[in-house]
Amino acid sequence: QIKVTLKSHDQASINSAEQNLPMIQDALLDLFSDQSYEAVNSIEGRQALQSDTLSTVKSLLQAETGLDAIDAVYFTSFILQ
């Protein structure tokens, strides 16, 4: 289980992310499902996943809305089983 929070200094990008939340959730579910336990069980692995998550969100928002001013993503919960 992973909970993600987005950071942006551009309110329009945050609004765009909120409006496209189901699409973002689906894309991130696909991304997270492709990860192995071994890959995300280290700090380096989680940092790489965080970078991939940011890229995924920015790409999706750019394609859908032309806005991609998301500055960062944070994992506010990261539970491995």
C-alpha positions in Angstrom: 0.0 0.0 0.0 1.4 3.4 -1.0 -0.1 6.8 -0.4 1.2 9.6 -2.6 1.0 13.4 -2.1 1.8 15.9 -4.9 3.6 19.2 -4.4 3.3 22.1 -6.7 3.7 25.9 -6.5 1.1 26.2 -9.4 -2.5 26.0 -8.2 -3.7 25.2 -11.8 -1.5 22.1 -11.9 -2.9 20.9 -8.5 -6.5 21.5 -9.8 -5.6 19.6 -13.0 -4.2 16.7 -10.9 -7.4 16.6 -8.8 -9.6 16.6 -11.9 -7.6 13.8 -13.4 -7.2 11.8 -10.2 -8.7 8.5 -11.4 -6.4 8.5 -14.4 -3.4 9.3 -12.2 -4.3 6.5 -9.7 -4.7 4.0 -12.5 -1.3 4.9 -14.0 0.4 4.7 -10.6 -1.3 1.4 -9.8 0.2 0.0 -13.0 3.6 1.5 -12.1 3.6 0.2 -8.6 2.3 -3.3 -9.6 5.4 -3.7 -11.8 7.7 -3.3 -8.9 9.3 -6.3 -7.1 9.6 -6.4 -3.3 13.4 -6.5 -3.7 13.4 -3.3 -5.8 11.5 -1.2 -3.3 12.8 -2.7 -0.1 15.8 -0.3 0.0 16.1 3.5 0.2 17.6 3.7 -3.2 14.8 1.6 -4.7 12.1 3.8 -3.1 13.9 6.9 -4.3 14.0 5.5 -7.9 10.3 4.6 -7.6 9.6 8.2 -6.3 11.4 9.6 -9.4 9.4 7.3 -11.7 6.2 8.3 -10.0 6.9 12.0 -10.6 7.8 11.3 -14.2 4.6 9.3 -14.7 2.4 12.1 -13.1 4.1 14.9 -15.0 3.8 13.0 -18.4 0.2 12.2 -17.8 -0.8 15.7 -16.9 1.2 17.2 -19.8 -0.6 14.9 -22.2 -4.0 15.5 -20.8 -3.9 19.2 -19.9 -0.7 20.8 -21.0 0.2 21.4 -17.4 3.0 19.6 -15.7 4.2 21.9 -12.9 4.3 19.2 -10.3 7.4 19.8 -8.3 7.6 16.6 -6.2 5.8 13.5 -5.1 6.0 12.2 -1.5 5.2 8.8 -0.2 3.2 9.5 2.9 2.6 5.8 3.5 4.6 2.9 2.2 3.6 -0.5 3.4 5.2 -3.7 2.0 3.8 -7.1 2.6 
